[in-house]
Amino acid sequence: MLTITQALYDQIVAHARADHPDEACGVVAGPVGEGRPERFIPMLNAARSPTFYEFDSHDLLKLYREMDDRDEEPVVIYHSHTATEAHPSRTDITYANEPGAHYVLVSTADTDGVGEFQFRSFRIVEGEVTEEEVKVVEAY
């Protein structure tokens, strides 16, 4: 299960909406070994595409060095889908290389008839995708 604060949830959704119609992407870092998302880090979609996201390699290297210096790890890796449901694509599964991370997808398309976005979390380990519950809390 992913437990995330309302503030982080709102920041991820706001980023997805702001970058629409392109896919948004980013990371929420947390203390190593704790599995608690704390620091919101929006990233630039280097692909600038409505159907694909890509972290800029220089930005990503800088981020990992910064997280290492702060004893953090990527707890949540998020991106948006702009025209499809919030479910990992084959490409998303192929590029998922953090087995300990929660992969959050936000859809900015109304694909289920219940509103303009979906917020879902998945674990992706060795190509296996498992959806998990998302618990939104006011604070940890």
Sequence and secondary structure as in RCSB ss.txt:
>XXXX:A:sequence
MLTITQALYDQIVAHARADHPDEACGVVAGPVGEGRPERFIPMLNAARSPTFYEFDSHDLLKLYREMDDRDEEPV
VIYHSHTATEAHPSRTDITYANEPGAHYVLVSTADTDGVGEFQFRSFRIVEGEVTEEEVKVVEAY
>XXXX:A:secstr
 EEEEHHHHHHHHHHHHHHTTS  EEEEEEETTT    EEEEE BTT  SS   B HHHHHHHHHHHHHTTEEEE
EEEEEESSS SS  HHHHHH   TTSEEEEEE S  SSS S EEEEEEEETTEEEEE EEEES  
